């Protein structure tokens, strides 16, 4: 047992962390979560534990004979439909732990147990009683039958009465005997198949033994390599810790930067969101402002210049039209009203909008041009660069950590050395080597029994065949009797003149009857014995073993040993109070879990002190607590950048008189629509008589249209451009000061956060950094625990041994034995109608001494 204890002790070394330390860490983690969520920890890759490949496949598919097995199981269920009596068996065993005492069974409680057991076994008892009666009564009945026939009674008289339905009766008896013989043949075939199945699978048992032994050797040989792999993977955690310490600037500085970024970046983004979310958008806004101002300025120049020209053109056209209306022809009585009407509309030929009074935007445009001369994005990015330089600042201010790396490396190497020394404290390899030698010797001893097993199986096979030969002998007489009787039967012959062949058939049938009486009670005795024995084994052992209910009996407290609550931990660890049962161990091994988990070794070996003393080193915590970082020198936005933002807000855009601009733009260029005026003028001319006056008025209409096309249309386009630009500037100027104020306020708040809260952030991130370093140890220990639970020393071979025993004992042997007595018993039962029909049929084949004579 030394090797076992050493193995399980070694397997437990990487299981769990200290309970007290774990609780402290949980409390600390809970308080930190209330403050903020810790950064995600980088998972470590420890690779895969070298896996053991097991050869045993503890699964059995019986094939076609499985149908017979199911038939026998169904028959046994009919005989014994009660559920497995776990509680009854437990009480019976507990009552008789000191040996069976007759006087104890006279107690009322024991009598109740006996009655319960008899009730459970009622089906077997009834069938066994019937079998015993058959065994006892068959020789007696056979003897009486023989004596009776010798006295020429019971059909012994060699006289056959003539009946009209004799042929019908003979046919019925022949068919019935044939049917009985067929069922007997089927029973013999079933029994022989089961007998042969036992011999065939006895040889397969060697394969199960060899593969199970090989799997146990694989388990023993792979376990040291798996344990060495676990210890070697400590280097992965150690190298990751050293790497993080060596790169403390980028790692810790990056964490501090990331935490500050949650508050700072929104402020910077707000500063950059002048027209969008980026600095380019802010510059784009300035350029759009400049373009809008330039558009206003150019449009205003066009309109002011066009207004003068248009006023001059309209005045000239008005004067010319007035001179035309002064023509003497307008004094004519018929024409005079038309001329007066036209003369009254002449004041409408004038300019409506006065763009000459609108102020220019040159001052605002000059301010914007000055702002664009300064690169705002470079200033903001300079503040960003200072903020992003946090890792360099942390690296410069944590040089003491870098200088302490050799000492930290020495601490980590010491931890690794202690782990390796702890793993070497136990002679695992030598113990497993002794275990392998033990397996080899055990396998050799088992193989030494193979010849004896083969010899015993041969004798068993001979015995079963001999029993079947008894039935075959009866069948031979029946079949030969039927053949001879049927072939030699002559309807024309009288009972006293039947031929020799027919008479021989009848004698053979009677010989079959005689051998049936001789052998049937012996065969029924065999069937009854095997039925009671193997049937109870199937119901009380195989079925509970298949559904694992038998473990519930074995694992009942104080069942195996009256002084040990749980016998398995009491046998392995001398501590029967551990909650370790055979059933739980089997379930874990069936799922191919590790021995560490299956044997619940965490309750045996406390490695908390070892882990607290080695992995969670307080000296490392002191090194981490010496980290001091100061971020007061970080400036997000310099003064030049602030001045640019303020100047942009005060660039004069908000001082433009947008209402005056929009009022003039909304006016028409002229007092009247020139095209409508020209159309009306032509309509008035059409009312005049043809002549010079009419032609002159038409010429004036054409001139007015030319003025509209050449001067009014360009001015209307310039007015539309001016309107859009003015509205764009008005929209931008309305919220510009508020945006700039909010940007500067957010930047001030971010700088305040860095200046006044940097120490708190640094403290929190340093603590998180320490937790991440300790977390690498936790990952390692957790990985070791999971590996010990699921991958190291996988105990599938142990459950395979149980499953193999079930397959060999129940599927190979018990099911086949049950099928054997089932087939043999069926043959014995059908011998009874065979005896009756053979006796009846022999009368029709044998030569009689006398016969009935009828006179005419």
C-alpha positions in Angstrom: 0.0 0.0 0.0 3.0 2.3 0.3 3.1 3.0 -3.4 -0.6 3.9 -3.4 -0.3 6.3 -0.6 2.7 7.9 -2.1 1.0 8.3 -5.5 -2.2 9.9 -4.1 -0.1 12.2 -1.9 1.9 13.4 -4.9 -1.2 13.8 -7.0 -2.7 16.2 -4.5 0.1 18.7 -4.4 -1.4 21.2 -6.9 -5.1 21.0 -5.9 -6.5 24.0 -4.2 -5.4 27.3 -2.7 -5.7 28.1 1.0 -9.2 28.6 2.2 -8.4 31.5 4.4 -6.4 33.3 1.7 -9.1 32.5 -0.8 -11.8 34.1 1.4 -9.6 37.2 1.9 -9.1 37.5 -1.9 -12.9 37.1 -2.4 -13.6 39.9 0.0 -11.0 42.2 -1.6 -12.3 41.3 -5.1 -15.9 42.2 -4.0 -14.8 45.6 -2.7 -12.9 46.3 -5.9 -15.9 45.3 -8.0 -18.0 47.9 -6.1 -15.4 50.5 -7.2 -14.8 49.3 -10.7 -14.4 46.1 -12.7 -10.8 44.8 -12.8 -9.1 44.5 -16.2 -9.4 41.1 -17.8 -6.5 38.7 -17.1 -4.5 37.3 -19.9 -5.0 33.5 -20.0 -1.9 31.3 -19.9 -1.4 28.4 -22.2 -0.1 25.4 -20.3 -0.5 23.0 -23.2 -2.0 19.6 -22.9 -1.1 16.9 -20.3 0.3 13.8 -22.0 -2.8 11.6 -22.4 -2.9 7.9 -21.8 -4.6 5.8 -24.4 -6.4 2.8 -23.1 -7.2 -0.3 -25.2 -10.1 -1.9 -23.3 -13.5 -1.2 -24.7 -15.8 -2.7 -22.0 -18.8 -3.1 -24.3 -20.4 -6.3 -25.4 -23.0 -6.7 -28.2 -24.2 -10.3 -28.2 -25.5 -10.3 -31.8 -28.2 -12.7 -32.9 -28.1 -14.7 -29.6 -29.1 -11.5 -27.9 -32.7 -12.3 -29.0 -32.5 -15.5 -26.9 -31.0 -13.5 -24.0 -33.9 -11.1 -24.1 -36.4 -14.0 -24.2 -34.9 -15.5 -21.0 -34.8 -12.0 -19.3 -38.5 -11.6 -20.2 -39.3 -15.1 -18.7 -37.3 -14.3 -15.6 -39.2 -11.0 -15.3 -42.5 -12.9 -15.4 -41.2 -15.3 -12.8 -39.7 -12.5 -10.7 -41.3 -9.0 -11.4 -40.4 -7.5 -8.0 -37.9 -4.7 -7.8 -34.4 -5.3 -6.4 -34.8 -5.8 -2.6 -31.9 -3.5 -1.5 -33.3 -2.7 1.9 -34.2 -6.4 2.6 -30.7 -7.6 1.6 -29.1 -5.0 3.8 -31.2 -6.0 6.8 -30.6 -9.7 6.3 -26.8 -9.1 6.0 -26.7 -6.9 9.0 -28.7 -9.4 11.1 -26.2 -12.2 10.2 -22.9 -10.5 10.3 -21.8 -12.7 13.2 -23.0 -15.9 11.5 -26.4 -17.4 11.1 -28.0 -18.4 14.4 -31.2 -20.4 14.4 -32.4 -18.9 17.6 -32.1 -15.4 16.2 -34.5 -16.2 13.4 -37.2 -17.0 15.9 -37.5 -13.4 16.8 -40.5 -11.6 15.3 -38.5 -9.1 13.2 -36.4 -11.9 11.7 -39.6 -13.9 10.9 -40.9 -10.8 9.1 -37.6 -10.7 7.1 -37.9 -14.3 6.2 -41.5 -13.9 5.1 -40.5 -10.9 3.0 -37.7 -12.9 1.4 -40.1 -15.8 0.7 -42.5 -13.4 -0.9 -39.6 -12.0 -3.1 -38.6 -15.5 -4.1 -42.2 -16.7 -4.6 -41.8 -17.1 -8.3 -38.6 -19.1 -8.1 -40.0 -21.2 -5.3 -43.2 -22.1 -7.2 -41.2 -23.1 -10.3 -38.6 -25.0 -8.3 -41.4 -26.9 -6.5 -42.9 -27.8 -9.9 -39.5 -29.0 -11.0 -38.9 -31.1 -7.9 -42.4 -32.6 -8.3 -41.5 -33.5 -11.9 -38.2 -35.0 -10.8 -39.9 -37.1 -8.0 -43.0 -38.1 -9.8 -41.6 -38.9 -13.2 -39.8 -42.1 -12.2 -42.8 -43.2 -10.1 -45.2 -42.5 -12.9 -42.9 -44.3 -15.3 -42.6 -47.3 -13.1 -46.4 -47.5 -12.6 -47.0 -47.1 -16.3 -44.6 -49.9 -17.1 -46.2 -52.2 -14.6 -49.7 -51.3 -15.8 -48.8 -52.1 -19.4 -47.2 -55.4 -18.4 -50.5 -56.3 -17.0 -52.1 -55.5 -20.4 -53.6 -52.3 -19.1 -52.9 -48.7 -19.9 -52.9 -49.5 -23.6 -50.7 -52.6 -23.1 -53.3 -54.9 -24.5 -52.3 -55.8 -28.1 -55.7 -55.3 -29.4 -57.0 -52.3 -31.4 -60.6 -51.5 -31.8 -61.9 -50.5 -35.2 -63.3 -47.0 -35.3 -64.7 -45.0 -38.2 -62.4 -42.0 -37.4 -59.3 -44.0 -37.0 -57.5 -42.3 -39.9 -58.4 -38.8 -38.5 -57.1 -39.7 -35.1 -53.9 -41.2 -36.5 -53.3 -38.0 -38.5 -54.0 -35.8 -35.5 -51.5 -37.8 -33.3 -48.9 -37.8 -36.0 -49.2 -34.0 -36.4 -49.1 -33.4 -32.7 -46.1 -35.6 -32.3 -44.3 -33.8 -35.1 -45.1 -30.4 -33.5 -43.9 -31.6 -30.1 -40.7 -33.0 -31.7 -40.1 -29.6 -33.5 -40.4 -27.7 -30.3 -38.0 -30.2 -28.6 -35.6 -29.7 -31.5 -35.8 -25.9 -31.1 -35.1 -26.3 -27.4 -32.1 -28.5 -28.1 -30.8 -26.0 -30.6 -31.2 -23.1 -28.2 -29.4 -25.0 -25.4 -26.6 -26.1 -27.7 -26.2 -22.5 -29.0 -25.9 -21.3 -25.4 -23.5 -24.1 -24.6 -21.3 -23.2 -27.5 -21.5 -19.5 -26.7 -20.0 -20.1 -23.3 -17.0 -21.9 -24.8 -16.5 -19.3 -27.5 -16.5 -16.4 -25.1 -14.4 -18.1 -22.5 -11.5 -17.6 -25.0 -12.5 -13.9 -25.3 -12.0 -13.5 -21.6 -8.2 -13.7 -22.2 -8.5 -10.6 -24.4 -10.3 -8.7 -21.6 -7.7 -9.7 -19.1 -4.8 -8.7 -21.3 -6.2 -5.3 -22.3 -7.2 -4.5 -18.7 -3.7 -5.5 -17.4 -2.2 -3.4 -20.2 -4.3 -0.4 -19.3 -3.3 -0.7 -15.7 0.3 -0.7 -16.8 -0.3 2.3 -19.0 -1.9 4.1 -16.0 1.1 3.3 -13.9 3.7 4.2 -16.5 2.1 7.5 -17.7 1.4 9.0 -14.3 5.0 10.0 -13.5 5.3 11.8 -16.8 2.0 13.6 -16.3 3.1 14.7 -12.8 6.5 15.9 -14.2 4.6 17.9 -16.9 2.5 19.6 -14.2 5.6 20.6 -12.2 7.3 21.8 -15.4 4.5 24.1 -16.4 5.2 26.3 -13.4 7.8 27.8 -15.7 5.1 29.2 -17.9 3.5 31.2 -15.1 7.0 32.2 -13.8 8.1 33.5 -17.3 4.9 35.4 -17.7 5.3 37.2 -14.4 8.9 38.0 -15.2 7.8 39.3 -18.6 5.2 41.6 -17.1 7.7 42.9 -14.5 10.3 43.5 -17.2 7.7 45.4 -19.2 6.1 47.2 -16.3 6.1 50.5 -18.2 3.9 49.4 -21.1 1.8 47.0 -19.0 1.1 49.1 -15.9 1.4 52.4 -17.8 -1.0 51.1 -20.4 -3.5 50.1 -17.7 -3.3 53.5 -16.0 -3.6 55.2 -19.4 -6.6 53.0 -20.3 -8.4 53.9 -17.0 -7.7 57.6 -17.4 -8.8 57.3 -21.0 -12.3 56.5 -20.0 -12.6 60.1 -18.6 -10.1 62.0 -20.8 -10.9 60.8 -24.2 -14.5 61.9 -24.2 -13.3 65.5 -23.3 -10.7 65.4 -26.1 -13.2 64.0 -28.5 -15.6 66.8 -27.5 -12.8 69.3 -28.3 -12.3 67.6 -31.6 -16.1 67.5 -32.3 -16.3 71.0 -33.7 -18.1 69.8 -36.8 -17.7 66.1 -36.1 -15.9 63.6 -33.9 -12.3 64.3 -35.1 -9.9 67.2 -35.4 -10.3 67.1 -39.2 -14.0 67.8 -38.7 -13.1 70.9 -36.6 -10.7 72.2 -39.3 -13.3 71.4 -41.9 -15.8 73.5 -39.9 -13.4 76.5 -40.1 -12.9 76.0 -43.8 -16.6 75.8 -44.3 -17.0 79.0 -42.4 -14.3 80.6 -44.5 -16.0 79.3 -47.7 -19.4 80.6 -46.5 -17.9 84.0 -45.7 -16.2 84.2 -49.1 -19.4 83.2 -50.7 -21.3 86.0 -48.9 -18.6 88.5 -49.8 -18.5 87.6 -53.5 -22.3 87.4 -53.7 -22.7 90.7 -52.0 -20.2 92.3 -54.4 -22.1 90.8 -57.4 -25.4 92.1 -56.0 -24.2 95.6 -55.2 -22.6 96.0 -58.6 -25.7 94.5 -60.4 -28.0 96.7 -58.4 -26.4 99.9 -59.9 -26.4 98.6 -63.4 -30.0 97.4 -63.1 -31.1 100.7 -61.7 -29.5 102.5 -64.6 -31.0 100.2 -67.2 -34.5 100.4 -65.7 -34.3 104.2 -65.5 -33.2 104.5 -69.1 -35.9 102.1 -70.2 -38.5 104.1 -68.1 -37.4 107.4 -69.7 -37.4 105.9 -73.2 -40.9 104.4 -72.7 -42.1 107.7 -71.4 -40.9 109.5 -74.5 -42.7 106.9 -76.6 -45.9 107.6 -74.8 -45.5 111.3 -75.5 -46.1 110.6 -79.2 -49.1 112.7 -80.6 -50.7 109.4 -81.5 -51.5 108.9 -77.8 -53.7 111.9 -77.8 -56.2 110.2 -80.1 -59.4 109.5 -78.3 -59.4 105.7 -78.8 -55.7 105.3 -78.0 -55.5 107.7 -75.1 -56.8 105.3 -72.4 -54.3 102.6 -73.3 -51.4 105.1 -73.2 -52.6 106.4 -69.9 -52.7 102.9 -68.5 -49.2 102.2 -69.6 -48.0 105.5 -68.3 -49.4 104.7 -64.8 -47.2 101.5 -64.6 -44.0 103.2 -65.4 -43.1 103.8 -61.7 -43.0 100.0 -61.2 -39.8 99.8 -63.3 -37.4 100.1 -60.4 -35.1 98.1 -58.1 -36.7 96.6 -55.0 -33.8 95.2 -52.8 -31.1 97.6 -51.7 -27.9 95.6 -51.3 -25.7 98.7 -51.1 -26.6 99.3 -47.5 -25.5 95.7 -46.4 -22.2 95.7 -44.4 -19.4 93.5 -45.7 -17.9 90.5 -43.8 -14.3 91.2 -44.4 -13.5 91.5 -40.7 -14.9 88.1 -39.8 -13.2 86.5 -42.9 -9.9 88.0 -41.9 -10.2 86.5 -38.4 -11.0 83.0 -39.8 -8.1 83.2 -42.2 -5.8 84.0 -39.2 -7.2 80.9 -37.3 -6.6 78.7 -40.3 -3.0 79.9 -40.3 -2.5 78.0 -37.0 -2.5 74.1 -37.1 -5.1 73.3 -34.4 -4.8 69.5 -35.0 -1.1 69.7 -34.2 -1.8 71.4 -30.9 -4.5 68.9 -29.9 -2.4 66.0 -31.0 0.5 67.3 -28.9 -1.8 67.1 -25.9 -2.8 63.6 -27.0 0.9 62.6 -27.3 1.5 63.8 -23.8 -1.4 61.7 -22.5 -0.3 58.6 -24.5 3.2 58.9 -23.1 1.9 57.5 -19.8 3.8 54.1 -20.3 7.1 56.0 -20.7 6.4 58.0 -17.5 5.6 54.8 -15.6 8.7 53.1 -16.9 10.9 56.0 -15.8 9.3 56.1 -12.4 9.4 52.3 -11.8 13.1 51.8 -12.4 13.3 50.3 -8.9 11.1 47.4 -10.0 13.3 46.7 -13.0 16.4 46.8 -10.8 14.7 44.4 -8.4 14.0 41.8 -11.2 17.0 39.6 -10.3 15.8 39.4 -6.8 12.2 38.6 -7.9 13.5 36.0 -10.3 15.4 34.4 -7.5 12.2 34.3 -5.4 10.3 32.7 -8.3 13.1 30.2 -8.9 13.0 29.3 -5.3 9.3 28.6 -5.5 9.9 26.3 -8.5 12.6 24.5 -6.7 10.4 23.9 -3.7 7.7 22.6 -6.0 10.1 20.2 -7.7 11.5 19.1 -4.3 8.0 18.5 -3.0 7.3 16.3 -6.1 10.5 14.4 -5.5 9.7 13.7 -1.8 7.8 10.6 -2.7 9.2 7.5 -4.5 6.5 7.5 -7.2 8.6 5.9 -10.0 9.9 3.1 -7.8 6.5 2.5 -6.3 4.9 2.4 -9.8 7.7 0.1 -11.0 6.8 -2.3 -8.1 3.2 -2.0 -9.1 4.0 -2.9 -12.7 6.0 -5.9 -11.5 3.0 -6.9 -9.3 0.7 -6.6 -12.4 3.1 -8.8 -14.5 3.3 -11.4 -11.8 -0.5 -11.3 -11.4 -1.0 -11.7 -15.1 1.4 -14.6 -15.2 -0.5 -16.4 -12.4 -3.8 -15.8 -14.2 -2.4 -17.1 -17.4 -1.2 -20.2 -15.5 -4.8 -21.1 -14.9 -5.7 -20.9 -18.6 -5.1 -24.6 -19.2 -7.2 -25.6 -16.2 -9.9 -23.2 -17.3 -9.9 -24.7 -20.7 -10.0 -28.2 -19.3 -12.9 -27.4 -17.0 -14.7 -25.7 -19.8 -14.2 -28.8 -21.9 -15.7 -31.0 -19.2 -18.6 -28.6 -18.8 -19.1 -28.7 -22.6 -19.1 -32.5 -22.6 -21.6 -32.7 -19.7 -24.0 -30.3 -21.5 -23.7 -32.2 -24.7 -24.3 -35.4 -22.9 -27.5 -34.0 -21.4 -28.6 -32.8 -24.9 -27.8 -36.2 -26.3 -30.4 -37.7 -24.0 -32.9 -35.5 -25.6 -31.5 -36.2 -29.0 -31.9 -39.9 -28.4 -35.6 -39.5 -27.6 -35.9 -37.3 -30.7 -34.2 -40.0 -32.8 -36.7 -42.6 -31.7 -39.6 -40.3 -32.3 -38.4 -39.3 -35.8 -37.4 -42.9 -36.8 -40.7 -44.1 -35.4 -42.6 -41.5 -37.4 -40.7 -42.3 -40.6 -41.0 -46.1 -40.3 -44.6 -46.0 -39.2 -45.7 -43.5 -41.8 -43.8 -45.3 -44.6 -44.8 -48.8 -43.6 -48.5 -48.1 -42.8 -51.0 -49.8 -45.1 -54.6 -48.8 -44.9 -55.7 -52.2 -46.4 -53.9 -54.2 -43.8 -55.7 -55.2 -40.7 -54.2 -54.5 -37.2 -53.0 -58.1 -37.0 -51.5 -58.2 -40.5 -49.5 -54.9 -40.4 -46.1 -55.0 -42.0 -42.8 -55.3 -40.3 -41.8 -51.6 -41.1 -44.9 -50.3 -39.6 -44.5 -52.5 -36.5 -40.9 -51.3 -36.2 -42.1 -47.7 -36.2 -44.5 -48.4 -33.4 -41.8 -50.1 -31.3 -39.4 -47.2 -31.9 -42.0 -44.8 -30.6 -42.5 -46.9 -27.5 -38.7 -47.0 -27.1 -38.8 -43.2 -27.2 -41.4 -43.2 -24.5 -39.3 -45.4 -22.3 -36.2 -43.3 -22.7 -38.3 -40.2 -22.0 -39.3 -41.7 -18.6 -35.7 -42.7 -17.9 -34.1 -39.3 -18.9 -36.7 -36.7 -18.3 -36.4 -36.6 -14.5 -32.6 -36.3 -14.7 -32.9 -33.5 -17.2 -35.5 -31.7 -15.2 -33.3 -32.0 -12.1 -30.5 -30.3 -14.1 -32.9 -27.6 -15.3 -34.3 -26.9 -11.9 -30.9 -26.7 -10.3 -29.5 -24.3 -13.0 -32.8 -22.3 -12.9 -32.7 -21.6 -9.2 -29.0 -20.9 -9.1 -28.3 -18.8 -12.3 -31.8 -17.3 -12.2 -31.1 -15.8 -8.8 -27.7 -14.8 -9.8 -29.2 -12.9 -12.7 -31.8 -11.2 -10.5 -29.7 -10.5 -7.4 -26.3 -9.9 -8.9 -26.3 -9.2 -12.7 -29.2 -6.9 -12.9 -28.2 -4.8 -9.9 -24.7 -4.7 -11.3 -25.9 -3.5 -14.6 -27.9 -0.6 -13.1 -25.3 -0.1 -10.3 -27.8 -0.7 -7.5 -25.4 -3.3 -6.1 -23.1 -0.4 -5.2 -25.8 0.9 -2.9 -25.7 -2.2 -0.9 -21.9 -2.3 -0.7 -21.7 1.4 0.1 -24.2 1.1 3.0 -22.5 2.4 6.1 -21.0 -0.4 8.3 -22.1 -3.0 5.7 -18.7 -4.5 4.8 -17.1 -4.0 8.2 -19.1 -3.4 11.3 -16.5 -1.0 12.7 -16.0 1.1 9.5 -18.6 3.4 8.2 -17.1 3.5 4.6 -15.0 0.5 3.9 -13.1 1.9 0.9 -11.5 4.9 2.6 -11.0 2.7 5.6 -9.1 0.2 3.5 -7.1 2.7 1.5 -6.5 5.5 3.9 -7.4 4.0 7.3 -10.0 6.7 7.7 -13.5 5.3 7.2 -15.2 8.7 7.9 -14.3 10.1 4.5 -17.4 10.3 2.3 -15.9 8.0 -0.4 -17.9 5.1 -1.7 -17.3 2.4 -4.3 -20.3 3.7 -6.4 -18.9 7.3 -6.5 -15.5 6.1 -7.4 -16.9 3.9 -10.1 -18.9 6.8 -11.6 -15.9 9.1 -11.6 -13.7 6.4 -13.2 -16.4 5.5 -15.7 -16.2 9.2 -16.9 -12.4 8.8 -17.1 -11.7 11.3 -14.3 -8.4 11.3 -12.5 -7.6 9.3 -9.4 -7.2 12.5 -7.4 -10.9 13.3 -8.0 -12.2 9.8 -7.9 -10.5 9.0 -4.5 -11.4 12.5 -3.1 -7.8 13.1 -2.1 -8.6 16.8 -1.4 -10.1 15.6 1.9 -6.9 13.7 2.7 -4.0 16.0 2.1 -4.0 19.7 3.0 -1.5 21.6 0.8 -2.7 25.1 1.8 0.3 25.8 4.0 2.6 24.7 1.2 0.9 27.0 -1.4 0.7 29.9 1.0 4.3 29.6 1.9 5.6 29.2 -1.7 3.3 30.6 -4.4 1.7 33.5 -2.5 5.0 35.1 -1.4 4.7 38.3 0.8 8.1 39.5 -0.4 6.7 39.9 -3.9 3.9 42.0 -2.6 6.3 44.4 -0.9 8.2 44.9 -4.2 4.9 45.7 -5.9 3.8 48.2 -3.2 7.0 50.3 -3.8 5.6 51.5 -7.1 5.1 55.3 -7.2 3.9 57.1 -10.3 3.2 60.8 -10.8 1.3 62.1 -13.8 1.1 65.8 -12.9 3.1 66.9 -15.9 0.6 65.7 -18.5 -1.1 68.5 -20.4 -3.9 67.6 -22.7 -4.4 71.0 -24.5 -1.8 73.7 -24.4 -2.7 77.4 -24.1 -2.2 78.1 -27.8 -4.9 75.6 -28.5 -7.2 77.1 -26.0 -6.7 80.6 -27.5 -7.5 79.3 -31.0 -10.7 77.8 -29.8 -11.7 81.0 -28.0 -10.8 83.1 -31.1 -12.8 80.8 -33.3 -15.8 81.4 -31.2 -15.2 85.2 -31.2 -14.3 85.4 -34.8 -17.1 87.9 -35.6 -19.5 85.4 -37.2 -22.0 85.9 -34.4 -21.9 89.7 -34.9 -23.2 89.6 -38.5 -26.7 91.2 -38.9 -28.3 88.1 -40.3 -31.8 89.5 -40.1 -31.0 92.5 -42.4 -29.3 90.2 -44.8 -32.2 87.8 -44.9 -34.7 90.7 -45.1 -33.0 92.0 -48.3 -32.5 88.6 -49.8 -36.2 87.7 -49.3 -37.2 90.8 -51.4 -37.4 90.6 -55.1 -34.8 92.1 -57.3 -37.3 94.5 -59.0 -40.6 96.0 -57.9 -42.4 94.1 -60.5 -41.8 91.0 -62.5 -40.2 92.3 -65.6 -41.4 89.3 -67.7 -45.0 89.9 -66.6 -44.6 93.7 -67.2 -43.3 93.0 -70.8 -46.2 90.6 -71.4 -48.7 93.1 -70.3 -47.0 95.8 -72.4 -47.4 93.7 -75.5 -51.0 93.0 -74.6 -51.6 96.8 -74.4 -49.8 97.3 -77.7 -52.1 94.7 -79.4 -55.0 97.1 -78.5 -53.5 99.9 -80.5 -53.8 100.4 -84.2 -51.0 99.2 -86.3 -48.4 101.8 -86.7 -45.2 103.2 -85.3 -46.6 103.4 -81.7 -47.4 99.8 -81.6 -44.0 98.8 -82.9 -42.3 101.0 -80.4 -44.1 99.5 -77.5 -43.2 96.0 -78.7 -39.6 97.1 -78.9 -39.7 98.3 -75.3 -41.2 94.9 -74.2 -38.3 93.1 -75.9 -35.8 95.4 -74.2 -37.4 94.8 -70.8 -37.1 91.0 -71.4 -33.4 91.5 -72.4 -32.8 93.3 -69.1 -34.4 90.5 -67.1 -32.3 87.9 -68.9 -29.0 89.7 -68.7 -29.2 91.4 -65.3 -32.1 90.1 -63.1 -31.4 86.4 -63.6 -27.7 86.6 -62.5 -28.7 88.7 -59.5 -31.4 86.2 -58.5 -28.8 83.4 -58.6 -26.4 85.5 -56.5 -29.2 86.2 -54.0 -29.9 82.4 -53.7 -26.2 81.8 -53.0 -26.1 84.6 -50.5 -29.2 83.3 -48.7 -27.8 79.8 -48.3 -24.4 81.1 -47.1 -26.1 83.5 -44.6 -28.3 80.7 -43.2 -25.3 78.4 -42.9 -23.3 81.0 -41.0 -26.3 81.8 -38.8 -26.7 78.1 -38.0 -23.0 77.7 -37.2 -22.8 80.9 -35.1 -25.8 80.0 -32.9 -24.2 77.1 -30.9 -20.5 77.8 -31.6 -19.7 79.6 -28.2 -21.6 77.0 -26.3 -19.6 74.2 -28.0 -16.3 75.9 -27.3 -17.2 76.5 -23.7 -18.2 72.9 -23.2 -15.0 71.6 -24.9 -12.8 73.7 -22.7 -14.8 72.7 -19.6 -14.5 69.0 -20.4 -10.7 69.4 -21.0 -10.4 71.2 -17.7 -12.3 68.4 -16.0 -10.0 65.8 -17.6 -6.9 67.6 -16.5 -8.3 68.0 -13.1 -9.0 64.2 -13.1 -5.4 63.5 -14.0 -3.9 66.0 -11.6 -6.0 65.3 -8.6 -7.1 61.7 -9.1 -4.0 60.2 -10.7 -2.7 58.9 -7.4 -6.0 57.0 -6.8 -6.0 55.6 -10.3 -2.4 54.6 -10.0 -3.0 52.9 -6.7 -6.0 51.0 -8.0 -4.2 50.0 -11.2 -1.1 48.9 -9.3 -3.3 46.8 -7.1 -4.9 45.3 -10.2 -1.5 44.8 -11.7 -0.5 42.9 -8.5 -3.7 40.9 -8.7 -2.9 39.9 -12.3 0.5 38.7 -11.3 -1.0 36.7 -8.5 -3.7 35.6 -10.9 -1.0 33.9 -13.0 -0.3 31.7 -10.0 -4.0 31.2 -9.5 -4.3 30.1 -13.1 -1.5 27.7 -12.6 -2.9 26.2 -9.4 -6.4 26.0 -11.0 -5.0 24.4 -14.1 -3.2 21.8 -11.9 -6.4 21.1 -10.0 -8.4 20.7 -13.2 -5.7 18.5 -14.7 -5.5 16.3 -11.6 -9.3 16.0 -11.7 -9.7 15.2 -15.4 -6.4 14.3 -17.0 -3.8 13.0 -14.6 -4.0 9.3 -13.7 -7.3 8.8 -15.5 -8.8 5.8 -13.8 -10.9 4.4 -16.7 -9.1 1.1 -16.3 -10.6 0.7 -12.8 -14.2 1.0 -14.1 -13.2 -1.1 -17.1 -12.3 -3.9 -14.7 -15.8 -3.8 -13.1 -17.4 -3.6 -16.5 -15.3 -6.5 -17.9 -16.2 -8.6 -14.9 -19.9 -7.9 -15.6 -19.5 -8.8 -19.2 -17.6 -12.0 -18.5 -19.6 -13.1 -15.5 -23.1 -12.0 -16.6 -23.1 -11.6 -20.4 -20.7 -14.5 -21.2 -21.6 -17.0 -18.5 -24.9 -16.3 -16.7 -26.9 -15.3 -19.8 -25.6 -18.3 -21.6 -26.4 -20.7 -18.7 -29.8 -19.2 -18.4 -30.4 -19.7 -22.1 -29.1 -23.3 -21.7 -31.6 -24.3 -19.0 -34.3 -22.3 -20.8 -33.8 -24.4 -24.0 -33.3 -27.7 -22.1 -36.3 -27.0 -19.9 -38.5 -26.3 -22.9 -37.4 -29.7 -24.4 -38.3 -31.4 -21.1 -41.7 -29.8 -21.0 -42.5 -30.8 -24.5 -41.5 -34.4 -23.7 -44.7 -34.8 -21.8 -47.0 -34.3 -24.9 -44.4 -36.3 -26.9 -44.9 -39.3 -24.5 -48.7 -39.1 -24.7 -48.8 -38.8 -28.5 -46.2 -41.5 -29.0 -48.2 -44.0 -27.0 -51.4 -43.1 -28.8 -49.7 -43.2 -32.2 -47.9 -46.5 -31.6 -51.3 -48.3 -31.5 -51.7 -47.5 -35.2 -48.3 -48.8 -36.2 -47.7 -51.8 -34.1 -48.9 -55.3 -35.1 -51.8 -56.4 -32.8 -52.5 -59.9 -31.5 -56.2 -59.6 -31.9 -58.7 -57.5 -33.8 -62.4 -56.8 -34.1 -64.3 -59.2 -36.5 -67.6 -58.1 -38.0 -69.9 -60.8 -39.6 -72.3 -59.9 -42.4 
